[in-house]
Amino acid sequence: ATEKISYGIPTFALNGKNLVHFSAYEKHIGFYPGANGVAAFRDRLSAYETSKGTVRFPIDKPLPFDLIKQITIYCVGQQQQK
């Protein structure tokens, strides 16, 4: 994956296509794996605020790095299938 800025926020891209985005805000860290990434991990994301393609991790809690890694790996697999 390569790093770039897309939609004004840090993004990882794979084969020239956006993979996941992330950004820090006052009260949360935004993680944007897209709708499929959120849907595939809906049960494991139930403790966090989500929307169609967004996960909001509270700034005052530890980040679930293993979960973020698993979602990102899932997104890689989805992109490679296309």
C-alpha positions in Angstrom: 0.0 0.0 0.0 1.0 3.6 -0.5 0.2 6.7 1.5 -1.5 9.7 0.1 -4.0 12.5 0.9 -7.5 11.9 -0.5 -10.6 13.8 0.5 -8.2 16.0 2.5 -7.3 13.2 4.9 -4.5 10.5 5.2 -5.3 7.5 3.0 -3.7 4.2 2.2 -4.1 3.1 -1.4 -3.5 -0.2 -3.1 -2.9 -0.5 -6.8 -3.8 3.1 -7.3 -7.2 2.7 -5.5 -8.1 4.0 -2.1 -8.1 1.3 0.6 -8.8 3.0 3.9 -8.8 6.6 5.2 -8.3 7.9 8.7 -8.3 11.3 10.5 -8.2 12.7 14.0 -10.9 15.0 15.4 -11.5 16.7 18.7 -13.4 13.8 20.3 -12.7 10.8 18.0 -10.5 9.1 15.5 -12.3 8.6 12.2 -11.5 5.3 10.3 -13.1 4.9 6.9 -12.9 1.4 5.5 -16.0 1.9 3.4 -19.4 0.3 3.7 -18.3 -3.3 3.1 -15.6 -3.0 5.7 -18.0 -1.7 8.3 -20.7 -4.2 7.4 -18.4 -7.2 7.6 -17.3 -6.3 11.1 -20.6 -4.9 12.4 -20.7 -7.3 15.4 -17.1 -6.4 16.5 -17.8 -2.7 15.9 -20.9 -2.6 18.1 -19.0 -0.8 20.9 -18.2 2.1 18.5 -20.3 4.7 16.7 -20.6 3.7 13.0 -22.3 4.9 9.9 -22.4 3.4 6.4 -18.6 3.5 5.8 -17.3 5.1 9.0 -16.1 4.0 12.4 -15.5 6.6 15.2 -13.1 5.5 17.9 -13.3 7.7 21.0 -10.2 9.8 21.5 -10.0 9.0 25.2 -10.0 5.2 24.8 -7.2 2.9 23.4 -7.4 2.2 19.7 -8.3 -1.4 18.9 -5.2 -1.9 16.6 -5.9 -5.6 16.0 -9.4 -4.9 14.8 -8.2 -2.1 12.6 -5.6 -4.4 11.1 -8.2 -7.1 10.5 -10.6 -4.7 8.8 -7.8 -3.3 6.6 -6.7 -6.9 5.6 -10.4 -7.6 4.8 -10.4 -4.4 2.6 -7.2 -5.6 0.8 -8.9 -8.9 0.0 -12.0 -7.2 -1.3 -10.0 -4.9 -3.5 -7.9 -7.8 -4.9 -11.1 -9.7 -5.8 -12.2 -6.8 -8.1 
